[in-house]
């Protein structure tokens, strides 16, 4: 079931939960925003039944969708732990990019916890909330696979050009999709999250990766380890070790090479010789645990976004790849 959706102001938080919720949201950097995204067309709210559970999502069709009969690419955009689809749409500004470039973007919601805060998370393997998707053993990979199939029945989606991006816990989940759903995901672009699998990554095909991260991220540090903010107490592999896994899947014994260095970012690539599968990273000097080029969260202690135009870089990367 799908219905039209307009952006709404989030409900007030009870004062006795405010402190705890603020700490949790620092894990994700994804809270309600002060500035709504500008879009040419409204987004749609939808529900989907999977394994006896009602799952929800927000879908945005580009402004040009009704002007032609061609199949169009689909981008899956996953919020961070404690986030939700509508907030992530506004923070990431991906619907604006979709209108500009002509792709469909869907923002699924993670499983809802049973606690007082009712947070949503993704089952990325080892992360992140034992009372939500991980503790309930949610088959989020199966859900995403079924959601792609369901949307393709209703909309003109080019199933050879389906991509995944996400923030924090959503980024961690992107890596799981690259390992376990490579037959349906053409490329991924995670932000501020690293791999959290409990078993080796063995994709059916190497998946291209474009990773975004800030040197100032205190929730998921670039060098790995425990973040100094947030309440998840989650140990994180480093970005370099994560990308080495995917670099070696694409090119045996891949090494990190510097492509470009500017005052704002350093662009790295993991490579060895010629290959059609690229593994890259933009490491920024500014920002933090936030969406590069997006809107800043409304919580006073949330990180400002990097000035890096991540959405433009992401789409330029995505459109280079199709599923063979």
KOLGUFI-304277 format. One record per residue: x, y, z of N, C-alpha, C in turn; residue in three letters. Coordinates in steps of 0.1 Angstrom, whole numbers, plus 5000, padded with zeros to 4 digits. Each point is the difference from the previous one (the first is absolute). Layout:
KOLGUFI-304277
XYZXYZXYZALA ...
END
This chain:
KOLGUFI-304277
500949885000499150125000500950125000UNK 499750104991500850124999499150125001UNK 500450105007499350135001500950114999UNK 499550124996500850114998500450065014UNK 501250055001500550045013500650144998UNK 499750095010500550135001500950005013UNK 501150084999500950015012499250065012UNK 500249945011499450055013501050035010UNK 499650085010500950035011500049885010UNK 501249955004500049895010499350035013UNK 499449905006499350015013501050055010UNK 499550075011500950045011500449875008UNK 501250015005500549895008499850035015UNK 499549905007499850025015501350045006UNK 499950095009501250065006500949905007UNK 499449905007500849905007500749914991UNK 499749994987500749924991501050084991UNK 499950135001500850084991501549985001UNK 500549995012501549985001500449874994UNK 499349895003500449874994499850004985UNK 499050054995499750004986501150094993UNK 500450115006501050084994501349924998UNK 500449935011501249924999499949894989UNK 498849944999499949904990500150064986UNK 499450124998500050064987501450044996UNK 500950035010501350034996500749884994UNK 499649885002500549884993499850014985UNK 498850064997499750004986500250134993UNK 499950115007500150134993498850034992UNK 498949925001498850024992498850035009UNK 499750135002498950045007499250094991UNK 498950055005499150094992500950124997UNK 499750064988500850114995499350145001UNK 500950105000499450135000499650054987UNK 500549944989499750054987499449894991UNK 498850014996499449894991500750004986UNK 500049894994500549994987499050064990UNK 500650054989499150064990499849894989UNK 498849974997499749894991498950054990UNK 500249954988499050034989498749925002UNK 500149885005498949915001499949955015UNK 498849975005499949955013500449855000UNK 500549955012500349865002498849925004UNK 500149874999498949915004500449925012UNK 499149975009500249915011499449864996UNK 500749905002499549864997500249905011UNK 499249904999500249885009500249884992UNK 500749905007500349884993500049885010UNK 499349904997500049885009501149914997UNK 500849975011501149914998500249915012UNK 500049874999500149915011499050035011UNK 498850044997499050025010500150145007UNK 500950084995500250135006499750114990UNK 499350115004499850114991501250095000UNK 500750014989501250094999499550134992UNK 500750115003499650134995501250064992UNK 499650094991501050074992499550134995UNK 500950084995499650124993500649994986UNK 499250034990500549994986499950134993UNK 501150034993499950134992500349974985UNK 499050044992500149994986500650134994UNK 500950004991500550124994499050084993UNK 500250134999499050084993499749974986UNK 501049934994499949964985499449864998UNK 499649945011499649864999498849984991UNK 499050095000498849994992500250054986UNK 501250054996500250064987500649914990UNK 500249875004500649914990499649865004UNK 500449904993499649865002501249915003UNK 501250065002501249935002500149955014UNK 500749895002500349955014501150085006UNK 499950025013500950105007500749935011UNK 501250045004500749945011499350025013UNK 500349925010499550015014501250015010UNK 499850095009501050015011499349975013UNK 500549915007499649965014500850095010UNK 499350075008500750095010499649965014UNK 501049965008499749945013500450105011UNK 499150035009500250095011501049945010UNK 500550085009500949945011499149955011UNK 500749935010499349955012499350115008UNK 498849995003499250105006499450104991UNK 500349994987499450094990498749944994UNK 499550074990498849954993500050054986UNK 499249954991500050034986499850154997UNK 499050065006499750144997501150095004UNK 500649985012501150085004501249994991UNK 500349884996501149984991499850064987UNK 498850004995499750064987500450155001UNK 499650075011500350145001501450035003UNK 500749925008501450025003500949984988UNK 499749894993500949964989499850094987UNK 498850054999499750074988500149924987UNK 499849875002500249914988498850014991UNK 498850045005498950024991500250114990UNK 500750115005500450104991500949954988UNK 501049925004500949944990499249914991UNK 499049935005499249914991499250094990UNK 499550115004499250094991501050054989UNK 501250035004501050064991500549904990UNK 500249875005500649904991499149894995UNK 498750005005499149914994499949865005UNK 500449985013499949865005499050005011UNK 499549885003499149985012500849975012UNK 499650055011500649985013499049955010UNK 500349895007499149955010500850005014UNK 499350045010500550015014499349905008UNK 500549885002499349905008500350035015UNK 499149955008500150015015500549875006UNK 501050025009500549885007498949955010UNK 500349885006499149945009499950095013UNK 498850015005499750085012500349925013UNK 500750065009500349935013498750005009UNK 500149925010498849995010500250095012UNK 501150075001500350085012499250135000UNK 500350085010499350135002500350104989UNK 501249994994500350104990499649964986UNK 499749874998499549954987500950044988UNK 501349975001500950034990500049904989UNK 500550044988500049914988501549984997UNK 500349874997501449974996500049894988UNK 501249984995500249904990500849895005UNK 499749884996500849885003501249994991UNK 501150075004501250014992501049885004UNK 499649925009500949895004500250015015UNK 501050085004500350025014499450125006UNK 499450084992499550135005498550024996UNK 499150075008500550095011499149985012UNK 498849975000499150015012499549865003UNK 500449945012499649865003498549995002UNK 499350115001498549995003499250024987UNK 500750034989499350034987500449894990UNK 500550054988500249904989501049895003UNK 501050035007501049895003499549905010UNK 499450055011499549905010498949924995UNK 499250064991498849934995500449924987UNK 501250004997500549924988499250044988UNK 499950134998499350044988500749974987UNK 499349944990500549974987500050134992UNK 500850095003500050134992500549984986UNK 500949914998500449984986498949944992UNK 499349905006498849954993498950104997UNK 499850095010499150114998500350094989UNK 501350044999500450094989499949934986UNK 500349875000499949934987498549994996UNK 499149985009498649994997499450144997UNK 500550105007499650144997500350044986UNK 501349974995500450034987499049934990UNK 499749885002499149924991498650075000UNK 499550035011498750065001499950144993UNK 501050085003500050134993500149994985UNK 500849904995500249984986498749964993UNK 499049945008498749964994499150134998UNK 500350105008499150124999500650114992UNK 501350025001500750114993501049954990UNK 500350094990500949964989501550015005UNK 500449905008501350005006500949914991UNK 501250054997501049934993500749915011UNK 499749875001500549925010501549974999UNK 500650044988501549994999500750125006UNK 499250105003500650125006499350035014UNK 500349925009499550025014501250025009UNK 500050105008501150045008499650025014UNK 501050005009499750025014501050105007UNK 499450085008500850105008499450005014UNK 500750055009499550015014501050075009UNK 499450045012500850075010500249915012UNK 501250005006500349935013499549865000UNK 499149965008499449865000499549974986UNK 499550104992499549974987501249984990UNK 501150065003501249984992500549865003UNK 500049965012500449865004499249904993UNK 498750034999499149914993500249994985UNK 500550114994500450004986501149904997UNK 500949995009501149914999499549855000UNK 499049985009499449875001499349964987UNK 499350104994499349984987501049974989UNK 501150075000501149974990500549865001UNK 500049955012500549865002499049894997UNK 498750035003499049905000498950024990UNK 500050124993499050024990500650064987UNK 501249964997500750064989499449974986UNK 499049905000499349984987499050104997UNK 499650095010499050104998500650145002UNK 501150025006500650135004501250034990UNK 499950104992501050034990501250065007UNK 499850095010501150075006499550065013UNK 500950035010499650065012500850125003UNK 499450095008500750135004499750025015UNK 500749935009499750025015500750135005UNK 499450065010500550125007500149975015UNK 501250025006500150005014499749875007UNK 500349894994499849875006500949894993UNK 500449905007500949904994499349865001UNK 500749904995499449874999499949945014UNK 498949925002499749945013499649864999UNK 500449934990499649864998500649915010UNK 499349895003500449905009500749884993UNK 500050014987500649894992500750074988UNK 500949924993500750064989499150054989UNK 500450114993499250054989500349924987UNK 499049944995500149914988499050034990UNK 500150124993498950034991500149924987UNK 498949994993500049934987500850074990UNK 500150135001500950094991500550115009UNK 501250054996500550125008499150124997UNK 499750085011499250114999500850135001UNK 499850104991500750125001499650085013UNK 500950075006499850075012500550144999UNK 499250105004500450145002499750035014UNK 501050025009499850035014500350145003UNK 499150065009500350135005500250005015UNK 501050085005500250005015500750135003UNK 499950045013500650125004501149975011UNK 501150074999501049985011499550045013UNK 498950085001499550055012498949925006UNK 499749884994498949925004500449935014UNK 499350035010500249955013499149885004UNK 499149974991499149895003500549874994UNK 500550014987500649894993501450054995UNK 501049995008501350064997500649944987UNK 500650094992500649954987501049895003UNK 500850025011501049905003499549885007UNK 498749995003499449895006500050015015UNK 499449905007499950005014498750045005UNK 499950035013498850055006499850154998UNK 498850044997499850154999499950065014UNK 500350135000499950075013498750065003UNK 499149994990498650055001499049894997UNK 498850025005499049904997499949905012UNK 499049925000499849915011500149854996UNK 500449974987499949874995501249915005UNK 501150065004501249935005500449904989UNK 499950044988500349914988501550024996UNK 500749894999501350004994499950004985UNK 500850094993499950024986501349974993UNK 500049914990501349994992500350134993UNK 501350024997500450124993499450014986UNK 500050124994499550014987501049934990UNK 501350025002501049944991499949855000UNK 499849945012499849855000498849954993UNK 498950085002498749974993500250004985UNK 500650114995500250024986501049904994UNK 501049965008500949904995499349874997UNK 499049965008499249884998499450014986UNK 499450114996499350014988501050034988UNK 501150075004501150014990500649874996UNK 500249915009500649874997499049914993UNK 498750025002499049924993500050054985UNK 500350124998500050064986501349984993UNK 501150015008501449994995500849935011UNK 500549894997500849935010501250085005UNK 500250015013501150085006499950144996UNK 498850065000499950144997500750095010UNK 500550114995500650105009499350134999UNK 500150085011499450135000500950104993UNK 499450084991500750104992499350135002UNK 500750115001499450145001499750054986UNK 498850034998499650064987500150155000UNK 499550065010500050155001500050055014UNK 500750105003499950065014499750154998UNK 499050055008499650145000499950045015UNK 499750135002499850045014498849945007UNK 499149964992498749945005500149855001UNK 500649934991499949855000501349944994UNK 500249875003500949924993499249894993UNK 500349974988499349904992501049884998UNK 499649885005500849884999499349904991UNK 500849914995499549894992500849885003UNK 499349885002500749875002500049934987UNK 501249984995500149944986501349924998UNK 500049924990501149934995499849974985UNK 500650084992499849984985498650044996UNK 499649964988498750034995498949925005UNK 498950065003498849925004498850094998UNK 498849934998498850074998499350035013UNK 500649965011499450025013500950095008UNK 499450125004500850095007499650015015UNK 501050015009499850025014500750135004UNK 499250105005500550135002499550065013UNK 500750105005499650075012500350154999UNK 499150085005500250145002500150025015UNK 501250045005500250035014500150155002UNK 499050065007499950145001500750065013UNK 500450124999500650075011499050075009UNK 498850024994498950075008498949905002UNK 498950055006498849925002500149925014UNK 499649884999500049915012499149884997UNK 499249965010499149894998498750064994UNK 500150044987498950074994500049964985UNK 499050054992500049974986500650114992UNK 501149974993500750104993499250084989UNK 499950135001499250074991498550015003UNK 499749945012498549995003499750115010UNK 498849995007499650095010500549965014UNK 500250095008500449975014498849965008UNK 500249915010499049965009499650125009UNK 498849995006499550115009500649995014UNK 500449885004500649995014501250095000UNK 500250085011501050105000501449944999UNK 500249885005501349935000500349924988UNK 499150004990500249924988501150074991UNK 500749914993501150054992499650084988UNK 500750104996499750064987500449914988UNK 499350014989500449924989501350054993UNK 500749914994501150044992499650084988UNK 500850084994499750074988500149924988UNK 500549875001500149914989498749984993UNK 499850014987498749974994499949854997UNK 499749935011499949855000499049954990UNK 498950064999498949954991500450014986UNK 500650114996500550014986501149894997UNK 500949995009501149904998499549865000UNK 499049975009499449875001499349964987UNK 499250104994499249964988501049994988UNK 501050085000501049984989500749875001UNK 500249955012500649865002499049894996UNK 498850025006498949894997499849984985UNK 499950114993499549984986501149944991UNK 501249975006501049934992499849855000UNK 499149955009499849865002498649954998UNK 500049884994498849924999500349865004UNK 499049925004500249865003500249934987UNK 501049924999500349924988498849914996UNK 
END
